[in-house]
Amino acid sequence: MKVLELPQKMQYGPALYSAVNTTLYRYFAIVGGAYQLTSIVAAGVLAFLIRRHVPAFEWTLFAAVCLGLAFISWILLVSPVNSQIASALGRAPQSVPGLWMQLRDRWEYGHATGFVL
């Protein structure tokens, strides 16, 4: 869903973008992280269970690998931005809108990368 928001959010100014991103997605890390890890494990287990059914196994394994790569892309691209923003919120909240503007492309396109994978 985040990819559908991308064109609109890239037009937001610093104050609006900061307000949206520091409030709207607050619980996504908790729910989304558990959901993502569970989906990777479930796809891996399913691939293992159907390993003797070649075409289905290959596609299921491919899906599990793509889910894993999507999670890795989140760790490498999005999570560092989240950490920087969280740190700034704790030490200098007034700097957050400007920081979001510096990190926005990495955060947004990092999510888009995970979506593509």
N, C-alpha and C positions, 0 to 999 in steps of 0.2 A: 504494500500500500504506500510505503514511503516514496516509491518512484513516481507514483501518480501526483504526489504533493510537490515534487521537485521543481517544476517550472514556476509555480506560484511562489514558493518559498525563496527561490533565488532572486526574486524581485523585492522581497521585504527589506526594509531598512534595519539598521542595527538594533533599535529598541524593540521593534515588533518581532524580529527573528529571535532575539534573545529571550523575550517573554514566552514565545511559543516553545522554543526548544528546551528551556529550563523548567517548564511546567508540564507541558503536554506529554512528554515522553518519560517522565520521572519513574514510572513503574515498569516500563518496557524491559529494562535490564533484568528485573526479577522474573517476570513472566516469560519474556522473550528468550532469555538465556536458558531457562529450564525447558522451554518448548523446543528450542534449537537442539540442545544436547539430547533430549529424548527422541527427537526425529532422526538424528544421526544413528543413535543406538538401535532404534526400531528398524530403520532401513538396513543396517548391518545384520541384525538378527534375521530379518526376512530374507536377505541375500543368502545367508548361511543355510536357512531352512529349505530354500528352493535351489540349492546349488546344483542339483542333478537335472534341472529343467533349464537347459542352456539359454534359449533366448530370454526367458523371463529373468534368469539369474544375471545375465550380462546387463540388462537394463536396470535391474534393481541395484546391482553393485555400482553401476555408473551413477545412479541417483544418490546412493550413500556417499560416494566419493565427492560428488558435487555439493551435497549438504555439508560435508566436512570442509571442503574448500571455502564454501561460503562463510562458515564459522571462523576459519583461519583468516579470511579477508577482514572480517569484523574485528578480530583480535588485533590485526596489524594496522588497520586503517581507522577504525571508528573508536575503539576503546581508548587509544592514547588521547584523542580529542576529549572524550568524556572525562578522563582523568585530569586533563588540564583545566577544563571548565569547572569541575568539582573543586579543584584546588583554588582557583580564582574566586569561586563563590565563598570559600571559607576565609580567604585572606584579604581580598579586595573586590567586593561585589560590584562596585562601580566600573570595574575594568571588563566585566563579562560581555557587554554588547560589542565592544571593540575586538575582544578576543574571538568572539563568535565569528565576526566578519573575517578575521584572519584565517580561521580554521574551517569556515563554512564549506568550501569546496571539498576538502578532504572528508568531512563528515558526510555530506550529502552523496558524493560520488562513491564513497566507501560503502554506503548502504546500497547504492545502485549496483555496485560490483557484486555484492552478496546476492542481490535479486537476480542478476544475470546468471550467476552460478547455480 
